[in-house]
Amino acid sequence: MPIHHAVLGLLAEGPSYGYELRGSFEEAIGPQWGELNIGHLYQVLERLKRDGFVTNRVMAQTDRPDRVMHRLTPRGREELRRWLAEPSTRQTGFRDDFFLKLFVASRSGESSLRDVLRIQRESQLQELATLMKLRKARAAEPLVRLLIDAAVLHTKANLRITELAEENADHLAEGARGRPAERPKRTSAARRDRRAAAGGG
């Protein structure tokens, strides 16, 4: 429950209310994470209260609706310490929607597969360009910059996977139809030319 624990971390700094928590989270993490939906945040707070990690009380306001203030409990503080002391690990197998697309496209033939890969590569190159601009604009914010760096590295890794799929498109398409494919040997120069044409440098 990473969002749940992030909320506990914010409440460790002092009592707060929903919109203030959302603002603090988005300001600290930056735009690369994306907006935190206020409805989802209230669900998280309700779950944390149910688990005994948070308490709340209503504060009356004269000129606006009452405000619900949330406070971390000792149990919540202990849960936060436990979470921080554990490494972050993948909970299930490696799942990526792109591989579902490869699964379907490879069964439609090599031409269809290559179209999907071309679109994916162009999108990833555009994403990298956008990330580099964002990285420059947020250079003075260390945590935001680090998250953007992580996004850059992930995007480069995804781009490399797309390139590998392009290099093996004939093999993937043949394999999807249940027939082994004879792959022609390519020279190192031909492979470099292919990667350069795919935008890999």
DRENFIFI-921665 format. One record per residue (C-alpha): x, y, z; residue number from 1. Coordinates in nm, 3 decimals, padded with zeros to 5 digits. Example, Ala and Ser with C-alpha at 12.3 -4.5 7.8 and 13.67 -1.06 7.14 Angstrom:
% DRENFIFI-921665
drense east: 01.230&north: -00.450&up: 00.780&resi: 1
drense east: 01.367&north: -00.106&up: 00.714&resi: 2
***
This chain:
% DRENFIFI-921665
drense east: 00.000&north: 00.000&up: 00.000&resi: 1
drense east: 00.255&north: 00.265&up: -00.102&resi: 2
drense east: 00.005&north: 00.555&up: -00.116&resi: 3
drense east: -00.126&north: 00.457&up: 00.226&resi: 4
drense east: 00.222&north: 00.474&up: 00.371&resi: 5
drense east: 00.297&north: 00.803&up: 00.195&resi: 6
drense east: -00.010&north: 00.947&up: 00.368&resi: 7
drense east: 00.116&north: 00.811&up: 00.701&resi: 8
drense east: 00.449&north: 00.982&up: 00.629&resi: 9
drense east: 00.277&north: 01.316&up: 00.569&resi: 10
drense east: 00.073&north: 01.279&up: 00.887&resi: 11
drense east: 00.391&north: 01.203&up: 01.081&resi: 12
drense east: 00.472&north: 01.572&up: 01.028&resi: 13
drense east: 00.149&north: 01.676&up: 01.201&resi: 14
drense east: -00.233&north: 01.663&up: 01.174&resi: 15
drense east: -00.377&north: 01.755&up: 00.836&resi: 16
drense east: -00.691&north: 01.739&up: 00.622&resi: 17
drense east: -00.762&north: 01.588&up: 00.280&resi: 18
drense east: -00.693&north: 01.873&up: 00.040&resi: 19
drense east: -00.385&north: 01.982&up: 00.234&resi: 20
drense east: -00.249&north: 01.627&up: 00.223&resi: 21
drense east: -00.307&north: 01.608&up: -00.152&resi: 22
drense east: -00.134&north: 01.942&up: -00.207&resi: 23
drense east: 00.165&north: 01.843&up: 00.007&resi: 24
drense east: 00.200&north: 01.511&up: -00.177&resi: 25
drense east: 00.181&north: 01.660&up: -00.527&resi: 26
drense east: 00.420&north: 01.943&up: -00.439&resi: 27
drense east: 00.678&north: 01.704&up: -00.292&resi: 28
drense east: 00.661&north: 01.437&up: -00.563&resi: 29
drense east: 00.617&north: 01.658&up: -00.869&resi: 30
drense east: 00.417&north: 01.614&up: -01.190&resi: 31
drense east: 00.580&north: 01.291&up: -01.307&resi: 32
drense east: 00.386&north: 01.084&up: -01.053&resi: 33
drense east: 00.054&north: 01.232&up: -01.159&resi: 34
drense east: -00.232&north: 01.387&up: -00.964&resi: 35
drense east: -00.358&north: 01.222&up: -00.647&resi: 36
drense east: -00.734&north: 01.180&up: -00.684&resi: 37
drense east: -00.907&north: 01.336&up: -00.383&resi: 38
drense east: -01.177&north: 01.067&up: -00.379&resi: 39
drense east: -00.913&north: 00.795&up: -00.365&resi: 40
drense east: -00.729&north: 00.986&up: -00.092&resi: 41
drense east: -01.041&north: 00.992&up: 00.125&resi: 42
drense east: -01.079&north: 00.616&up: 00.072&resi: 43
drense east: -00.718&north: 00.573&up: 00.184&resi: 44
drense east: -00.779&north: 00.785&up: 00.495&resi: 45
drense east: -01.090&north: 00.581&up: 00.578&resi: 46
drense east: -00.892&north: 00.258&up: 00.543&resi: 47
drense east: -00.613&north: 00.394&up: 00.763&resi: 48
drense east: -00.869&north: 00.490&up: 01.027&resi: 49
drense east: -01.027&north: 00.143&up: 01.008&resi: 50
drense east: -00.684&north: -00.015&up: 01.060&resi: 51
drense east: -00.619&north: 00.201&up: 01.365&resi: 52
drense east: -00.333&north: 00.395&up: 01.204&resi: 53
drense east: -00.518&north: 00.728&up: 01.196&resi: 54
drense east: -00.782&north: 00.909&up: 01.401&resi: 55
drense east: -00.985&north: 01.207&up: 01.292&resi: 56
drense east: -01.202&north: 01.478&up: 01.439&resi: 57
drense east: -01.434&north: 01.733&up: 01.286&resi: 58
drense east: -01.338&north: 02.099&up: 01.315&resi: 59
drense east: -01.627&north: 02.340&up: 01.273&resi: 60
drense east: -01.575&north: 02.640&up: 01.042&resi: 61
drense east: -01.802&north: 02.941&up: 01.030&resi: 62
drense east: -01.777&north: 03.038&up: 00.664&resi: 63
drense east: -01.722&north: 02.702&up: 00.497&resi: 64
drense east: -01.798&north: 02.328&up: 00.546&resi: 65
drense east: -01.658&north: 02.157&up: 00.853&resi: 66
drense east: -01.304&north: 02.027&up: 00.815&resi: 67
drense east: -01.199&north: 01.674&up: 00.912&resi: 68
drense east: -00.850&north: 01.673&up: 01.064&resi: 69
drense east: -00.654&north: 01.347&up: 01.056&resi: 70
drense east: -00.387&north: 01.253&up: 01.309&resi: 71
drense east: -00.133&north: 00.969&up: 01.315&resi: 72
drense east: -00.176&north: 00.719&up: 01.601&resi: 73
drense east: 00.113&north: 00.542&up: 01.779&resi: 74
drense east: 00.013&north: 00.229&up: 01.588&resi: 75
drense east: 00.030&north: 00.424&up: 01.264&resi: 76
drense east: 00.375&north: 00.555&up: 01.352&resi: 77
drense east: 00.492&north: 00.201&up: 01.421&resi: 78
drense east: 00.349&north: 00.083&up: 01.086&resi: 79
drense east: 00.536&north: 00.363&up: 00.911&resi: 80
drense east: 00.863&north: 00.259&up: 01.081&resi: 81
drense east: 00.802&north: -00.105&up: 00.980&resi: 82
drense east: 00.738&north: -00.009&up: 00.615&resi: 83
drense east: 01.049&north: 00.210&up: 00.594&resi: 84
drense east: 01.263&north: -00.070&up: 00.736&resi: 85
drense east: 01.162&north: -00.315&up: 00.460&resi: 86
drense east: 01.307&north: -00.317&up: 00.106&resi: 87
drense east: 01.074&north: -00.239&up: -00.183&resi: 88
drense east: 01.029&north: -00.558&up: -00.384&resi: 89
drense east: 00.803&north: -00.670&up: -00.669&resi: 90
drense east: 00.505&north: -00.850&up: -00.521&resi: 91
drense east: 00.407&north: -01.056&up: -00.826&resi: 92
drense east: 00.554&north: -01.161&up: -01.158&resi: 93
drense east: 00.663&north: -00.907&up: -01.419&resi: 94
drense east: 00.352&north: -00.764&up: -01.582&resi: 95
drense east: 00.353&north: -00.504&up: -01.856&resi: 96
drense east: 00.056&north: -00.421&up: -02.080&resi: 97
drense east: 00.293&north: -00.383&up: -02.375&resi: 98
drense east: 00.361&north: -00.758&up: -02.368&resi: 99
drense east: -00.011&north: -00.825&up: -02.401&resi: 100
drense east: -00.005&north: -00.608&up: -02.713&resi: 101
drense east: 00.295&north: -00.803&up: -02.845&resi: 102
drense east: 00.110&north: -01.126&up: -02.770&resi: 103
drense east: -00.185&north: -01.019&up: -02.988&resi: 104
drense east: 00.012&north: -00.843&up: -03.263&resi: 105
drense east: 00.256&north: -01.131&up: -03.310&resi: 106
drense east: -00.038&north: -01.359&up: -03.387&resi: 107
drense east: -00.148&north: -01.121&up: -03.664&resi: 108
drense east: 00.175&north: -01.156&up: -03.857&resi: 109
drense east: 00.510&north: -00.982&up: -03.884&resi: 110
drense east: 00.379&north: -00.675&up: -04.067&resi: 111
drense east: 00.120&north: -00.601&up: -03.798&resi: 112
drense east: 00.377&north: -00.663&up: -03.526&resi: 113
drense east: 00.625&north: -00.421&up: -03.684&resi: 114
drense east: 00.354&north: -00.151&up: -03.706&resi: 115
drense east: 00.284&north: -00.189&up: -03.334&resi: 116
drense east: 00.656&north: -00.173&up: -03.253&resi: 117
drense east: 00.710&north: 00.135&up: -03.470&resi: 118
drense east: 00.427&north: 00.320&up: -03.296&resi: 119
drense east: 00.562&north: 00.214&up: -02.957&resi: 120
drense east: 00.916&north: 00.327&up: -03.037&resi: 121
drense east: 00.801&north: 00.667&up: -03.165&resi: 122
drense east: 00.596&north: 00.717&up: -02.848&resi: 123
drense east: 00.889&north: 00.622&up: -02.624&resi: 124
drense east: 01.125&north: 00.860&up: -02.805&resi: 125
drense east: 00.872&north: 01.140&up: -02.761&resi: 126
drense east: 00.835&north: 01.052&up: -02.394&resi: 127
drense east: 01.212&north: 01.070&up: -02.349&resi: 128
drense east: 01.225&north: 01.414&up: -02.509&resi: 129
drense east: 00.947&north: 01.537&up: -02.279&resi: 130
drense east: 01.119&north: 01.393&up: -01.973&resi: 131
drense east: 01.449&north: 01.561&up: -02.056&resi: 132
drense east: 01.274&north: 01.899&up: -02.082&resi: 133
drense east: 01.098&north: 01.837&up: -01.751&resi: 134
drense east: 01.426&north: 01.728&up: -01.592&resi: 135
drense east: 01.585&north: 02.058&up: -01.689&resi: 136
drense east: 01.288&north: 02.261&up: -01.565&resi: 137
drense east: 01.282&north: 02.088&up: -01.222&resi: 138
drense east: 01.660&north: 02.066&up: -01.173&resi: 139
drense east: 01.647&north: 02.257&up: -00.843&resi: 140
drense east: 01.413&north: 02.002&up: -00.675&resi: 141
drense east: 01.621&north: 01.696&up: -00.573&resi: 142
drense east: 01.339&north: 01.449&up: -00.505&resi: 143
drense east: 01.141&north: 01.549&up: -00.815&resi: 144
drense east: 01.460&north: 01.535&up: -01.023&resi: 145
drense east: 01.534&north: 01.185&up: -00.892&resi: 146
drense east: 01.185&north: 01.064&up: -00.983&resi: 147
drense east: 01.227&north: 01.208&up: -01.333&resi: 148
drense east: 01.566&north: 01.036&up: -01.362&resi: 149
drense east: 01.395&north: 00.710&up: -01.268&resi: 150
drense east: 01.132&north: 00.770&up: -01.537&resi: 151
drense east: 01.409&north: 00.838&up: -01.792&resi: 152
drense east: 01.589&north: 00.514&up: -01.705&resi: 153
drense east: 01.265&north: 00.312&up: -01.720&resi: 154
drense east: 01.173&north: 00.465&up: -02.054&resi: 155
drense east: 01.519&north: 00.390&up: -02.196&resi: 156
drense east: 01.485&north: 00.030&up: -02.076&resi: 157
drense east: 01.140&north: 00.005&up: -02.236&resi: 158
drense east: 01.280&north: 00.150&up: -02.558&resi: 159
drense east: 01.553&north: -00.115&up: -02.558&resi: 160
drense east: 01.290&north: -00.387&up: -02.517&resi: 161
drense east: 01.106&north: -00.243&up: -02.818&resi: 162
drense east: 01.430&north: -00.246&up: -03.018&resi: 163
drense east: 01.493&north: -00.610&up: -02.922&resi: 164
drense east: 01.140&north: -00.698&up: -03.031&resi: 165
drense east: 01.202&north: -00.523&up: -03.364&resi: 166
drense east: 01.524&north: -00.719&up: -03.413&resi: 167
drense east: 01.332&north: -01.040&up: -03.342&resi: 168
drense east: 00.999&north: -00.951&up: -03.508&resi: 169
drense east: 01.018&north: -01.231&up: -03.764&resi: 170
drense east: 01.102&north: -01.483&up: -03.494&resi: 171
drense east: 00.822&north: -01.360&up: -03.265&resi: 172
drense east: 00.562&north: -01.374&up: -03.543&resi: 173
drense east: 00.665&north: -01.723&up: -03.654&resi: 174
drense east: 00.678&north: -01.848&up: -03.294&resi: 175
drense east: 00.327&north: -01.718&up: -03.227&resi: 176
drense east: 00.198&north: -01.941&up: -03.507&resi: 177
drense east: 00.373&north: -02.242&up: -03.358&resi: 178
drense east: 00.642&north: -02.276&up: -03.625&resi: 179
drense east: 01.013&north: -02.238&up: -03.551&resi: 180
drense east: 01.170&north: -01.953&up: -03.744&resi: 181
drense east: 01.504&north: -01.960&up: -03.918&resi: 182
drense east: 01.664&north: -01.630&up: -03.834&resi: 183
drense east: 01.913&north: -01.487&up: -04.084&resi: 184
drense east: 02.246&north: -01.391&up: -03.938&resi: 185
drense east: 02.309&north: -01.019&up: -03.940&resi: 186
drense east: 02.647&north: -00.857&up: -03.944&resi: 187
drense east: 02.742&north: -00.616&up: -03.667&resi: 188
drense east: 02.729&north: -00.329&up: -03.918&resi: 189
drense east: 02.380&north: -00.425&up: -04.032&resi: 190
drense east: 02.264&north: -00.443&up: -03.671&resi: 191
drense east: 02.407&north: -00.097&up: -03.600&resi: 192
drense east: 02.236&north: 00.042&up: -03.909&resi: 193
drense east: 01.905&north: -00.110&up: -03.798&resi: 194
drense east: 01.932&north: 00.039&up: -03.451&resi: 195
drense east: 02.024&north: 00.380&up: -03.591&resi: 196
drense east: 01.719&north: 00.374&up: -03.820&resi: 197
drense east: 01.503&north: 00.281&up: -03.517&resi: 198
drense east: 01.627&north: 00.588&up: -03.328&resi: 199
drense east: 01.850&north: 00.395&up: -03.091&resi: 200
drense east: 02.165&north: 00.592&up: -03.181&resi: 201
***
